[in-house]
Amino acid sequence: MTETIKFEVDADGIALLTIDLPDRSMNVITPQMGKDLDTLVERVASDPAIKGAVITSGKPAFLAGADLGTLGALAGSSSDASGMFDTAFVRNGQRRRQETCGKPFAAAINGLAMGGGLEITLACHYRVCADDPKIQLSLPEVKVGLLPGGGGTQRLPRLIGVQNALQYMIKGDSMTPQQALKLGVVNELAPVAEVVARAKAWIREKGDPVQPWDKKGFKVPGGEGAYNPGIVQTFTAATAMVQKETLGNYPAPRAILSAVYEGHQVPIDAGLRIESRYFAQLMLDPTSKAMIRSLFMNKQAADKLARRPQGVDKFQVKTLGVLGAGMMGAGIAYVSAQAGMKVILLDTTMDAAEKGKAYSQGLVDKGVQRGKVTAEKGQALLDRIVPTTAYDDLKACDLVIEAVFENREIKDDVTRKTEAAIPALPVFASNTSTLPISGLAKSFSRPQDFIGLHFFSPVDRMPLVEIIMGKDTSQETLARAMDYVGQIRKTPIVVNDSRGFYTSRCFGTYVAEGLAMLADGIVPALIENGGKQAGMPVGPLDVGDAVSIELGYKVREQTKKDLGDAYKPAPGDHIVDKLMELGRLGKKAGKGYYEYPEGGKKYLWPGLTENWPSAAEQPPVEEVRKRFLYRQAVEAARCLEEGVLTDPVDGDIGAIFGWGFAPFTGGPFSLIDSVGADAFVRECDRLAQQYGARFAPPKLLRDMAAKGESFYGRTARQAAE
């Protein structure tokens, strides 16, 4: 037995390697685990009394991918391409030893197998998987800017064909055991209690120790070679699809295409060298490094509540109160009931409250139809949601979240009524997206127990919750709020109070810059396509319609009322005023920046260019892209300087998962670090001179540029002090 893998040999001479990392809820690939596996593979290979081996897991999941700390250390450990290649190729050599040692290896997959975990099974000669549709098998590395670097780009195409393999690797999608069996990724399905026995039976009865690709005459299923018509067609289509989906911003999908294209035409040992070369290139690419840090390392740390205050007892919400059964309140009710909480869903009328519950009914029905939830579990979820109009029904609540209209008077009213019904309520939260928490907390007698929980729409799909600390919010309240966010399996970031907080404030600059461009005479189609080419999910005008022009107008009017003479008009304010005058309120109204013909495809409203004529000379798309990215990034830097943000990690996670800031950059702070503070400041000065003071870099950035600092360098230094 080693530190991470239990080793035993049965009476038939079959070794059982049970991966079971101590002090871990899930098995991951750590340096020690990799070392232990290599040691035991060598023991199986060299001991004549051992006929073969089965690899399985001692935990409910089989094996996830690489440990985030290990991957992060590897990404930041070297700038030497040769050294990175050697690291990757040694790992591939170890798996190659497993499949060529002359002894048969079988994988008994009892649960989830992702990334490097699935790659280890692909290096086995036979795979038995538990027959459970909830099990996921995948190579998701592309989602963090990498490719499967443990032989996945070479073995999967040789198992199931190039076209099928590319579909799973380029998008990182999961397959169920049933899909895996049909494709040929696994050889057999069995009840989870029998997977080890079935794997051993295969070794006893057949035990072929030679992989298909090591046998004479092997051909890749579905065709191979540069001149094969099917291969030509596959890569032509795949290249076009990747370009359409990524707009050239993401290097990993291109690297996967190249590794598979080159590697499938040569013997597998040469193919593994090709894979290792592309893996090394990605590990050294600034885009991949930023994505690994933000989408993998920092995201996982946030999900584990890394920012939770220490010394506060764990808080569990058993009964949640939600005030307001509109779209946001209904969504909060659904995810909370899904997490096992009883939810009291309150609105002004029973019809409104019941309508809010009906939202959950619709989601449950879809889940049942798609086989993601049983009818019994779906009904149990619905039974946990109790519609009401009575504040007295909130008395058993551990937490109440207000999700009414973005109107200070309405929010004040429901807050006071709630406290009157539950004087000892532990935590009261407001799901506001713009109104300062400290102001709203004045309606609650204990401002230390008042906090902001800003959800994003649609709540059931958006992963982020922005937790806003009011001026008087206590650390205990923060810890309790984070515990609730953990219960509903969302990703929290923590920000300090201000108008618009962090996400709404910075997201608003994207739409505002689109309107500024329209006012400058830039063609609407260029504005929209430039936004998407910058890496944003949709164009700024499209976003403005989806969020609602009317809502943006009301938020602006509330801001003007609150700030008075301190309010600074934005370049596109007059455009919003004109659209409101014309009744073009956004997508819900059927008209806004776009037209929404019934039964037809939306299109940009021709009146945009009639009211705001296009300039004779249009800027290059690169200038449009830069305006969008730099405008958001400079606002994020201002938030850090002003103390709205306290950590660039929260800034990057909040940007990507909150409003969809270009993931390939790793977030606005990673973008600035990649460009370099000095170059970023110089470019912002140019943009400010040409387009306006909104691009002017704050003092924090100028100081960093003068000192040659980076955001993540500062963070690492502060953590070490």
N, C-alpha and C positions, 0 to 999 in steps of 0.2 A: 504493500500500500504506500502511496505517495501522499503529499500534503493535500492534493485536490482531487485525486482519483483513487477510488477503492479498487483493489485488484484481487481476484480470486479465480481459481481454476477448478472446474468440476471434474467428476469422475470420467467424463468422456474426453478430457484434455482440452476443453474449450474455455478460454479465458474470458472473464467478464470484467470490463473496465467501466466502472460507475463514476461518472463525473459528479462531484459533490463538493463545491467550494464552501469551506467553513465560513460562517458569519455572513452569508449572502443568501438573499431570498431567491435569487435567480442565478444560474450558472452563466458566467461570461468568460471570455478568453482573456486571461491575464498572463503575464510572462511566466509565472510559476505553473499555471495550468498547461501552457504550451510546452514547457520543459518536462513536466510530468508525463504528458501524453507521448512525447518523443522517447522518453526513458522506457515507458511500458511497451510502446510499439517495438522498440529494439529488443526488449525482453521476449516478446512473443516471437519475433523473427528468429532469435538465436537459440531458443529453448526447443530442442527436438521433441520434448514431451507435449508441447502445446500444438494442437492441430489448427487452431484459428482463434479469432477473438470477436466478441460482441462489444460495441460501445453503446452505452446508454446513460441515463441521468438519474441521480438520486433525488431530484427535485421535480415538481410538477411540470415545469418546462424543461425541454431537452437542453438547449444551449442557445443563448442569444449571441450577438456579435461581440466585438472587442470591447473590453472595459474602457469606459470613457477617459479615465485617467491615463491609461496606457496609450490610447490613440492620440490624445492631446499631447502627451510627452513626445510621441514619435513625430507628430506634425511640427512641433517646435524645436526638435532636438538637433536638426541639421539643415544646412543649406547646400549640402554636397549631394549632387544627383547620384554619383557613384556609390556613396555610402548608403543612400536611401534604397537604391536598387539592390544592393547586397542584402540589406535587411529583408526586403520583400522576397528576394529569390531564395534565401535560406529557408524562409517559412514554406515556400512552395516545394523546396527540396525535401523538407520533412514530411509533407503530405505525400510526395511522390514515393518516398521510402515506404510509407504505409501501404501503398497499393502495389508495390513491386517487390515486396520482401519475400514472396513465395508462400505466404500464409493468407488464407481468406479472412477478410474483415467484414462484419455485418453491423449495420446501425439499427438499433432498436429505438426508434424515435417516439418517445412517450408524450411529447408536448411541443410547444413552439420551438422552431429551429430557424434562426435568422442569421443573415450575413455569414460570418466565419463559422457559425454553428452548422449551417446547412452545408457549407463547403467541406467541413470535416466528413459529413455523411456522404458527400459526392465522391470522396476519396475512398469510401468503402466499396466493396464489391457487391453488396446487397443491402437493400434498405426496407425495413419493415416499419410502418408508421401506424400509430394509434388511429382507429377509425372514429375520429371526433371532428365534426365540421368546424368547431371553434379553434382548432389548431391552425396556426399560420406558418407557412413555409415560404421564405422569401430571401432575396438578395437586395436589400434596400439601400446599399451604399450610395447610390446616385443621389439620394435625398440629402446627403451631407457633403456632396461634392466629390465623392470618390467612386471607384469601381471595385467590384469584388476582386480582392487581391490575393485570395487564398486558393486560386485555381478555378474560381467560378466562371470566368469568361471563357475558359477552355473546356471544362468538363460539361457544363450545362448544354452548350451547343452540340457536343458529341453525343449527349444522351437523347436530346429531344429535337434536334435540328436547329439551325441558325435562326430561322424566323421565329419560332416559338420562344427560344431563349432570349432573343433581343426584346421581345414584348415584355418580358418580366424584368429584365435588367435595366432597360432604359427608363422605365417608369418606377421601378422598385416595388411593383405591386406584389401582394401576397397571393399564394394559392392555397386552397384547402387540400386536405389529404386526398379527397376524391379526385380533385383536378390533377393533383400530382401523380396519382396512379394512372389516370387516363393518359397523361402526357408521357409517362415513363420515368418521372423523377424518382418515384419510389416503386418498389417491385411488388409490395404486398401490403394490405391493410389488415389489422387485427384489433380485437378489443385491447384496451390499454394494458390490462393485466397479463396479456399473452404475448406482447411484442418481443420480450426477451426470449421466451420459449420458442417462438416461431423463428427468430433469428438464429438461435442455436440449432434448430432443426435443419435449417438450410445448410449450415456448416457441416452438420453430420451427414446429410443426405447428398449434397452436391459440393458445396465448398470450393467453387471455382476461384482460384486466387489471381486470375488474370482479367484485367479490365477489358471491355470491348475494344477500346482504342489501342490496346497493346497487342491485339491479335492480328495476324496476317490477313490482309485484304479488307481491313475495316474501312467503311465509308460513313461519312457523316450523314445521319438521316435527313432526307429531303434534299440532298445535293450539296456539293462543295466545289470550291475552285473559282478563280476570278472570271472564267469564261462560261460558267454554268448559267443558263438563262434564268433559272429560278433565283440564284444568288444575286445576279445582276439586278433583277427586279426587286428583290428584298432590300438590298442596300440602297438602291435608288429611292425607293419609297421611304425607307427608314431615315435616310439623310434628310429628305425633304420634311418629314414629320418632325425630326429633332430641331431643324432650323425654324419651323413654324412655331413649335412649342417653346423654344428657348430663346429665339431671336438672337442667337449667337452669344448669349451672356454666360452660359454655363459650359465649362470645359469637360465635365465628367461624361455626359452622354456622347460627346464626340469621341472621347477616349475609349469608351466602351465599344462603339462602332468600329474604331480602328483596331482595337485589340482582338475583337472577334473576327473581323475581316482578314487581318493578317494571320492570326493564330490558327484559324480553322483549316488553313491550306497547308500547314506543315505538321510534322510529328509533334506530339503533345509536349515533349521536353522543350522544343523550340518555341512552341506556343506559350508555355509558362514563362519563358524568358521575355517574350514580347509583353505578356501581361504585367510582369514585374517592372518593365521599363515604363509602361504607361502609368502604373500605380505610383512609381517614384516621381514622375512628372507632376501628377496631380497633387501629391503630398507637398510638393515644393511650390505649387501654384498659389499666389496670394488669395485667389478666389476660393480655392478649396480650403485653405487654412482658415479663412474668415468664416466659411460655412460650417466647418467642423467645430470651431469654437462656439459660434452662436447657436446653430441648429442642433448640435449634439451635446457638447460639454455643458455650456451654460444653461441650455434648455433643461437638461436632466437635473442639474443642480437646483434650478428654480422649482421644478416639479417636486423635488424632495424638500422644499421649503427651506432652502439654505439661508434666506433672510429672516427667518422666524426668530423673534427675540428669545433668548435663553432664560431659563429659570421660571417659565410660566407653565403651569399644569396644562396638559393636553385638554382641549375643549372639543366636545362632540355635540353637534346639532342633531337632536332627535326630532324636534318639531320646528318648522320654519314658517314664519309668516311672510307673505308677499302682498304688498299693498299696490293694487293696480293689476288688472288682468289683461292689459293690452299685449302687444307683441313681445315686449321685453319681459314683463311680469310673467306671462304665460311660459316663455322660454326658461326663465329662472325656475319656475315651478316644476317644469318637466325634468330638468337636469338634477334638481334636488330630490324629487321623488325617485328618479332613476338610481340615485345614490342610496336609497333606502329611507329617506326622511319622510315624515308626515308633513304635508304642506297645507297651510290654511291660506287659501287664495281669495283675497278680499277685493271687492269693487263696490261701486255705488249702487248697482242693481244686481239682482240674481242673474238676469239675462247676460249681463256683461261678465260676471264671474263664471257662469257656465260656459260662455263662449271661450273664455280663457282656458278652461279645462278641456274644451273640445280641441284645442290646438294639440294638446298631449295625445288625445284620442287619435288624431290624424297621424302623428308620428308613430304611435304604437301600431296602428293598422299597417303602416308601411313596413315597419320592422317585422311584423308577423308574416306579411306577404313575402318578404325577402328572406325569411328563415333566420333572421338575426335574433329574434326573441320568440319564445313560445306564447301562445294565447294566454296561458295561465299567468305567466310572469308579467305579461303586458297588462292584464286585468288587475293584478296586484299593484302594479305601478299606479294605475288610474285610481284605484281605491284609496291610495295614500293622498290624493289631492282632494281637498274639501273646499268647495266654493262657498262663499258666505258674503253677507253685507254687514255682519255684526262684529264690532271691535272686541266685544267680550269673548269671542271665539279665539282670540289671539293669546289668551291668558297662559296657555301651556308652552308658548313659544320660547325657544332658547335664543333665537335671533329673528329680527324682523328686517326685511329689506323693502324699502320704499321704491317703487318703480312707476310712479305716476308721471303726468305730463311735466315737461321741462319748464315749470312755472313756479316761481318762488312761493307765491301765496298758497297754491294748492299743496305744495310739499310741506309748508309750515302747518297747514291745517291737519293733514293726515299724521304728521309727526306728533302734534299735541294730543290728538285723539288716541293714538296708540299708547303714549305714555300714561294717559289717564286710565286706560284699561289695564296696563301692565306696569305699575310703578317701579318694579324691581327688574325690568328687562335687562339682561346682561349686556347685549349689544344691539344698537340700532344702526342700520346702514342705509345710505342713499345711493341708488343707482343713477346718479346724475352724470352727464357727460361733459358739462361745462360750468355749472354753478358752483362757486367756491364752497367747500365743505364747512369751513369755519363759520360762514354766514348761515348756512342751513342749520348748523348745530345750535344756534341761538334759540331754536324752538324746542330744544331738549334740555331738561334741567341738569343733566350730567354730560356735558360736552366731552368729557374724557372717555365716555362709552359710545361716542358717535364717530362713525367712520364712513368713508366712501367705498363702494364696491361697484366699479364701472364695468359692466358687461358689454359685449359686442354682439351685434346682430348678424345672423341668427344665433341665438345663445347655444342651441344644441350642437352647432357645428364650429363655432369660433372658440379657439382654445384658451384665449387670454382673459384674465380679470385684472384690471388696474385698481390697486388698493390705494386709496388716497387718505393720507394722514392730515386731519385738521390741526389747527394750532394747539388744541388742548387734548387731542387724542392720545390715550395712554399706550404704552408698550404692551400691556396686557390685552387691550382691545385689538391691537394689531395682531398679536399672536392668535387670538381667537378667530379673527377674520381669516387669517392664513390657514388655520385648521379647517375652517369651513370650505375654503377654496380647494384645499387638498382633498376633502371628502367628495367633492363633485368632480375631482380629477381635472381641474383646470390649471393653467400655468399662471402664477401670480407675479406681478411686479409691484414694487412699492414706490410711491411718489409722494411729494409734499404738496400741500394745497396751493392752488393758484387758479386763475380763470382759464378754463379749458384743460387744466392739469397738463399732462404730457402728451398723451395720444391725440386727443381732440385738437389741441393747439397745433401740433405738428402736422397732423393729417389735414387740417384746414388749409395749410399753406399749399398743399398739392392742388386742391380745387381752386384756391385763390390765384395760384400762378397760372392755371389754365385760363381763367377769366382775364387775367392781366395780358396773356398772350392774345386772346381774342380781341381785347381792346387795342392791342398793338397792331392788329391787322394780320395776324397769322391765321392761315387757313384752318378751319375747325378740324378737318381730317388730319392735318399735320399735327395739330395739338394732341388729338386722341391717339394717333399712331406713335407719336413721340413719347407719350406717357407709357404706353405698353412696351415700346422698345427700351425704355429706361428700366424696365423690370417690374413696373407696377401691374397689378392684376387687370385693371381696365383703365381707360382714359379718364381724365379729370371731369369732363363734362358728363360722361356716363355715370361716374360716381355721384356727381352733384344731383343728377336726376334720381338715382336710386335712393340716396339719403333723403331727398326731398328739398327742392329749392325753397319751398315754404318754410320748412323747419330751419334751414340755414338763415333765412330772412328773420325769423322770430328770434333765433339765438343772437343774431347781430343786433336786433332792436333792443333786446334785453341788455346786451353788453353796452350799447350806446347809452341806455338809461342809467346803468350802474356807473359807468365811467364819466359820463358828462363830457366836459371839455377835453378830457384826457383821451377820448376815443380818437383813433387815427384811421381815417377812411382807407380802404383797400382800393387798388387800381380798378377792380372789377365791380365795385359796389353798384355803380350806375346800371350795369348789365342786369344784376339781380332785381333792381328796382323796376326796370323795364319789363322783365319777364313776369313779375308779380302783377304789374299793371295790365299785362295781356292775359293774365290767368293761366300762364304756363308754369304750373307749380311743381312739375316733376313727373316721374314715372306713374305714380298712383293716380294722377289726374289725367294720364294718357297723353300728356304733352309737356315738354320742357325744352331742354337743349336738343332733345330727340323727338321725333314723331313716333307714335306707337299704333300703327294701323291694326285694326282688329283682324286677327287671323294672318297677319303679315309680319314681315321682319322690320324691326325698328331702323330708322335712318336719321341722320342729322337734319335738324330743322333748317330748311333753306333760308328762313328769315334771319338766321344768325349772320350770314354774309350780307343780307340786305340792310340790316340795321347797323352792322359793324363791318364795313367793306374790307376786303383783303388787300393788303399792301402789294404793290407791284413786284417788290423783291422779297422773297421768302428766305428765312434762315435755313442752314443745313440742319438735318435731323439731329446731328450730334449736339448742336447748340441747344435745341429744344430739350433733349435728354438731360443735358448738364443743368439747365435751369431748374428742371424738376427735382433732380437728385440733390443739387447743392442747396436749393432753397429749403428743402426739408432738413438736410443735414445741419445747416447753419442754425436753424431754429432749435434743433435738438441740442446743439452746443450751448445755445443761450439758456435752455432749460437746465443744463448742468451747471452753468455759471451762476444762475439765479437760485440754485438749491431746490428747484422743483424735482430734479433728478439728483440722486446722491451717488449713482454708480453707472458708468457707461454700459455695464452688463444689462441692467434693467432697460436702458435706453435702446439697445440693439434688439433685445427680446421683444420689448413692447412694440417697436416699430414693425418688425417682421410679422409677428403673430397678432398684432392689434389692428394695424391698417394696411398691411400687405406691402410694406416698404421692400424694395428689390432684394429678395433673399440672397442672390448671388454676391451681394456686397458684404453680407454678414451683418448689415444694419448700418445706420448713419455714422456711428462712431468708428466702426471697422472701416467704413468707406474713407473717412478722413485719415485714419491711420495708414490705409493702403496708399492713398494719394500722397500722404506726408503733410504735416501741418503747414509747413512753409509754402509748398505748392498750392495747397488748398486755400490759404489766406490770400495769396497773390491772385488766384483765379476769382475768389469772392470779391476782391477789390475791383477787378475788371468788370464783373457782373454788376456790382453796385454802381459803378460809374456809368454803365450803359443802361441799366434798367431800373435802378432805384436803391434806396438805403436799406431795403429789406434784406439785401444780400450782404450787407456790411458785417464782417466777422467780429464777434465779441472780443473783449480784452483777453479772455481766457485763451482763445485760439492764437492771438498775436503773441502772448507770452510763451505759449508752447512752441510756436514757430521760432521764436528767438532762441529758445533753449534746446531746440531739436528734440522735443518730447513727443510722445504718442500717448493716447488715452490709456491703452492697455499697458503700456510701459509704466505710466504713473500709477495705475491701479496695482500692478505687481509690486512696485517699490513701496507703496503705502502699506500693502499687506505685510511686507517683510519688516517694516519698521516697528 
